[in-house]
Amino acid sequence: FCTKGTSLPQQPSNLTWLHGYCCQQLEKQSDSVVMSSFLFMFQEDNGIPVHLKGGTADALLYRMTMSLSVLGVGYVLYELVKASFPQKKV
């Protein structure tokens, strides 16, 4: 069991150093396992585009982004058309 920033009480300094070193190695190893699982998920050839491989959250974020982009382009075109035909002053 490793806790960051703490040392075991009543131990010589070399054992405290060893405990810290072992904790760092375990953290690096667990980070490596997590990273390799992410790499495997994104490199797997299953026909899903890479921007949607994160699951439903990625799909929702993608759809929302595309919707806002289409609405923004539509609004810009509307304003352009509106500006190109000025209103007549009475």
N, C-alpha and C positions, 0 to 999 in steps of 0.2 A: 504494500500500500504506500503510495507516494503522495505527499502533499507539498505543494510548491511553497518555497520560502520558509520552511520549518526544518529544524534538525531534531534528531532524537536526543533527549536529555541524557546526561551522564555517560557520554560516549567520547572516546578519544577523537581528536580532530581527524585522523586518517580514516576512521570508520565513518565519520560524518561526510567526509569527502567522497568515500566509496558509495555511501547511500545516495548522495546527490548525483553522482555519475551514473549509477544504475537507474535512477529515476529518469534522468535525461535520456538514456538509451531506450528505456521502455516507452517514453513519450514519442521519441523519434520513430520507433518501430510501429507504434499504433498509428501515428500520422502516415507512415508509409503504407500501411494496410488500407487505411481509408482512402488515400490518394490512388492506390492501384485499383480499388473498386470503382472509383469515379472514372479513371482512365478506361477501364474495361467497359463501363456502361456507355461512354461516349464513342469508343472505337468499335463497338459491336455493330455488325452490318445486319440490321433488321428492317431496313427500309424507312425508318423514321428519320426525318431531318434533324440535324444536330441541335437546332434551336428549340426542338420540342421533346428532346430526350429526357428532360428533367421531370416530366410527368404533367399532371393536370395544372399545377401552378404555372409552369412554363407555357402551356397551351392557353391558359386564361390571360396571362400577361401579353402573349403574342397577339391574341385576338383584340384585346383592349388597345394595344399600341397601333395595330393596323386600322382599327375603327377610328381612333382619334386622328390618325394621319389622313385618312380618306375624308373625314369631316373637315379637317383643316384645309385640305386642298380645295374641297368644294366651297368653303367659305371664302377663300382667297379668290377663286374664280368668280363667285357671285359679286364680291366687292369690285373686282376688275371690270366686270360688265356694267355694274351700276355706275362706276366712275367714268366709263367711256361714253355714256349717254347722260350728259348733264341735264338737270331739270331746267325748264324754261322759267325765266323770271317774269312775273306778271306786273 
